[in-house]
């Protein structure tokens, strides 16, 4: 699809939504108390209007590859063109490092080959804890990352100049080094102003990308953690429907299996299975509990502890189906920008339409991905380039392609150092 087609589809789907004062209050609290940032006044005003279109995307908290960041940046640019729209990015702050090792990894190539990723230290005892319960990286760990990146710059710079016949004496090394100083400063400052790893990641990317996309962050883009969805006033009412939701999950999964598709559920679940995850008080591993008489009970699948606690205590976040049912109910989400369509989509959308009578958000598949061409890359560039690496090597005008290139295109983003490549068809 082209941008114009996506915008027309979103406008056609829009219906008046409830102006959720409670959500605005939670959002302000999140920005001011957890991120130590100012919530854009224009965003808050927009969320006060019943006519504002809400576009949604979500991903785990990480300074990951550019495709992740394009989901919400492209959505914010569409929201800007629509005018009365806001892009809501739900941050997966509930994930555990043991589940997603890339959470604390920064990938750099090395002289035309895939390099070993650099990592920010997460202590062994923290690897099963949710990201909102892990401290930010230390200044020492961030400076170690800085030195690793600076150490790799030299060999990659030499490889690039040799490959393209560039006289190294005429190439400006200060561009990378000055960007490295700025990025390091932001990472350290964010670590000093936040109390957990997920908030550190979120604050860092907001500050770093606000400099590139000020017009989007001030008015059309807002972040919110998935773990705080349980604070929405609509959450308790939906929790009362847990058995109905589970029955619906089973029914859709059976149909998916009959159609020869991968089902959302591969086995039968009890109807009183909790729609959210609990973290074991002994080892912090994730578990599902069985709900009964105001309590949740489970046997930890990792350490074997027998746990019984009140329903509202100890759980970290709703599961993906419950989350995607809750946000349209609470916020009137019109569209979702996704990188893939998973089996859970049919479950959540079907429950909204058939059980609650609410039009499910349109899932807009952003199947294109950015390609980065930089120091150390093999021919063809890097489709998994990390945000940090791109911020070190690319000029702001190149990075703006993440939002402003058309929906149907794969943005080709070039390192600053391509300006030194001679005009032989290699220059961007």
N, C-alpha and C positions, 0 to 999 in steps of 0.2 A: 504493500500500500504506500501511497504518497502521504505526506503530512496533511494535505488538504482533505484527503479521504478519511484519515483518522479523526481529524477535527470535526468533520461533518457527522461522523458516526457518533462521537461523544456528545455533540450537541443534540442529536436526534434522540439519544437515550435519556437525556437529563429530565428529572422530575423534581419538584420542590421537595426539599429535605427539611428535617427538623434542625433548627439552630441550637446546637448543643452547648449550652453555657458551661456545663460540668466539664466537657472535654476541653474547652478553651482554658478553664482554670487549671486542669491537669497539665496541659501543654505549657502554660506559663510557668507552673511550678517546676516542670522538668527542665526547661531552659534555664531558669534563674537559679534553682537550687542544685541541680545535678550537673549542668553543663557550664554554669557561670557565664552565660551568654544572654544577650537581649533578644527576646522574641520579636520578630518584625511586626511593628504595629499594624501594617497593612495586611499581613497575614491574619492577625487576630481579628481585625475588622471584617475581613472576607468571610471568616468562619462564623461570624455573627449573622450572616445573611442566609435566608432560606433559598436564595437563588444561586448561591455559589456551588459550582460543580466540584466534587471531590474525586480526584484521580488517585489511585493507590498502587504502591509497589512495596515489596518487602525483600529483605535478605539478611543473612547473618552479619553481625558486627565484625567487619574486617577491612583493612586497607588493601583490599583485593584487586583483582584485575579490572581493567577499564570497562569491560562489559557490564559489571555490577553497577558501576557508577553511571553508566549511560542510561540505565533503566529510569532512575529518578531525574537525571538531568534532562533527558529527552522529554519526560513527562512534564517537567516544569516549564520547558520551552513551549510545549503545546498549551499548557495552562496560560502562559503569557499571551499567546496568540488568541486564545478563546476569550480572555479578559476576566470574566467572572468565574475563575477556576483556581484551585489550589492542588498542588501535588503533595500527597502525604506519603512519606517513606517510613514504613514500619521497620525498626531496627531489631534484629534478632539478638537481643542481649541475654537470652536464656541459654544459648548453646554452651557446650562444654568443649574445651580444647581437645579432649580425647576423641570427640566425635568428628571434629573438623580440624585436622592438623594445620591447614593453611591459614587458620585464624591469626597466627603470629609469625607467618613467613612472608618474606619479601623476596621475590624472584628476580634475578638478574642473569642474563646470558653471559658467557665468557668466551670472547674471541671466536664468535661464530658457532658456538656449541651451547647446549643447555647447561647452565651452571648450577652449583649447589645453592639452595636457597639460604639466605641469611635469616636468622630467627631472633625474636625478642624473648628473653628468658621468661618462662612461666614455670614456677616451682612444681616439683612432682606432686606434692600434696594438693595443688590447685587444679590439676588437670581434669578432675572429674567435677569440679565445682562450676556453677553457671558463671558466665562472664560478668554478670552484675554483682558477683560475690568474690571477684578476684581483684587484687589491687592493680593499679596502672603499672606499666613498666617503670623501673627506676631510671633516674638520670644516667646512671652508669651503664645500664643496658642500652639506652638510646644512643649514648656516645659511642658505645661499642659498635652498634649498627652503623653509625655515621662513619667510623673509621674503616669498617669493612667495605662500605660503598665507595669511599674515597680511594681505598687500596685497589679496588677493581677498576676504577675509572682509568688509571694509567695504562694497564694492559689493553683494555678495550679501546681507548683513544688511539694507542699505537697501532692496534689491529685495523681500526677504521681508516686511519690515515694511510697506512701501507696498502690496504685493499683498494682505495680510491686514488692513490697517487697524490696525496695532499702533503704539502710541506708543513710539518708539525710546528715549525717556528711561526707560521702565519695564522695558525688556528688559535682562537681565544679559549683557553682553558678556564678562564674566570667565570664564564657563564654557568658551568656545572657547579663550580665551587661556591659561588654566591648563592645559588639556589639551594645547595646542600646546607649552607649555614642557616638560611631562612627556614627550611623545612625542619631542621633539627631544633631550632628555637621554638617553633610552634609545637612540636611533639613534646618537648620538655615542659613548656608552659602549660599545655593541656594536662600533662601528668600531675602538675602541681595544683591544678584547679579542679580536678575530678577525683572521685573516690573509688572508682572501679574501672576495669579494663574496657568494658563496652562503652562507657561514657567517654573514656579517653579517646577511643577510636572515633566515636561520633563527633566529639568536639573538634578533634584534629581535622577531620575531613570537611567539616563546616567552615572552619577558619581558612583552611588551605584553598578550598574551592570558591569561597566567597570572594576572594581576590580576583578569580577568573570570571565568575558569573554573578557579580553584585546585583544585577537586575532580577535574577531569578530567586536568590536567597532572601531578598528583602520583601518580596511580595507574593511569590508563587510556590515556594518550596518550604516544607516543614518536616521535621523528624520527630518520631515518637517511638518509645521502646515497647516491644511486644509484651514484656512482663507487666507493664502498667495497664494493659487492657482489662485486667481484673478489677481495676479501680473505677471503671465506667459504671454508671448507675444501672445500665441495662444488663450487666453481667449476672446479678442474682436471679433475675426473672428467667433468663435463658438457662441458667443452671437447673432450674426446676424441670426443664424439659429433657434432662440428660437421657432418660430411658427412650424417649421418642427419637432423639438424635441418634442413639446407638442402633435402634431398630432400623432407622433409615439408612445408616451406614451399611448394615448387613444386607438390606434389600438391594441397594445399588451395587454392592460388591458381587452379589449373586448374578445380577444382570450382566455385569462386566465380564464375569467368568463365562457365562453362557455365550456371550458374543466372541469369546476367544481372546479377550483383552486382559491385560494385567489388572487384577482387581485391587481396589483400595485396601481391603482386608483379605488376607490369605487364609484366615481361619475364623471361626466363630468367637465372639467375645460376649461376656456377661452383659446384660442390659444395664446393670448398675456400675459398669466400669467408668471411672472418672474421665471427664473430657479434658483433663489437664494432667500435667506431670508433677510428681512429687520428688524431692531430693532427700535421699536417705540421711537421717541425722548422724549415722555412723560413718558412712564413706562418701556421701554426696552423690552417689549414682542416681540416675533418673529411673523412676518407676511409675507405673500406673496403679492407682488404688481402687479398691471396691468401696462404693459409698453405701452407708447404711446408718440410719438414726443419727445423722449429723456428724458421722465420723468416716474417716477413710482408713482402710487397712491394706497392708501389702507385705509380702516377703521380699526383701531386697534381692534382686537378681544377681548382684555382685558379691555382697558380703553375707547374705542370708539372714540379716536382722529382721525380726518380726516387729513391724511398726504399726501403731494405731494412734491417730491424731485427729484433731478436729478438721473438718473439711477445709476451712478457710486458712489453716496453718500449714506452712511448709511447702505449698505448691508454688511452682515458679511461673508457669505460663499455660494458657490454653493450648491444646493441640491445633494443628493447622486447620482442620475442619471447623472447630469451634471458633477460632479466630476469624475465619472468613465468613462465618455466619454472623458473628458479633458486629464487625465493623460496618456492614451496610445497615444493620438495625440501629446502631448508635450514631453513625456519622453520615448515613445516606450515600455511601460510595457509589459512584456512577460507573467507573471503569477501573480495571486493573491492568497494569502493564506487567507482562510476565516474559521470562526467557524461555520457558517450557510450559506445556499444559500437562499436568500430572493427573493420575486417577482420582485424587481427592477433589478435583475441581467439579466433577459431576455430582459428587456427594453434597458439597456445600451449596452449589447453585440449585440443585434439585430441592434441598430442604427449604431454602429461601422462598422459592417460587411455589412449591406444592404445599408446604406446611405453614409458612408464614404469610404467603401472598405478597411477598416483596420481590420486585424485579431484581434478579441477580446482576451484579456488575458485569459488563462486557469484558471479556478477557482479550486484551490486545497483545498479540504475540510480536515482540520485538526480536525477531530471529537474526537480525544482522549483528555483526560484532566489529569492534574497532581493531585495526591492525596497526601496530606501532613499528616504525623503522628507526632504529637507533644504534648506538655504539654497541658492538658485540653481537648484534643480531645476525642470524643466518639469512640467506636469500629468502625473500618472501615476507620478512618481518615477523613480529611476535603477536599472536592473537590472545596471549594471556599476560600482557604487560601490566605490571602493578601500577597503582595510582602514584605511589611514591617515585618510582622510576620515571614515569612520564613527567611528573612535576620537576624533576631534576634536569631533564634533557630537552623538553619541548617549550617553545614560546607560548604565551597565553593565546595568541591567535590560532595556533594549531590545536590546542586543547579545547577551544570553543567548538570545534567540529563535533565533539561528543554530544552536544545539545543541538547544534544548528545545522548539521548535515541532515539530509532528508531521511525519513523513517526507513525507506527501502534501501538506503545505501550502507555500505560498510566503510566507516570513516577511516581514511588513510592518514595517520598522524606521523609526522616526520620530526626527528631530532633537530635541534638547532644546528647541529654540526653538518647537516646536509647542505647548508649554504656554501660550504667549502668544496663540495663535489663539483668538478668541472662539468661544463655543459655538453654531456655526451649521452643525453637521454636518461641520465640517472637522477637528475635533480627533480624534486617534487614540483 
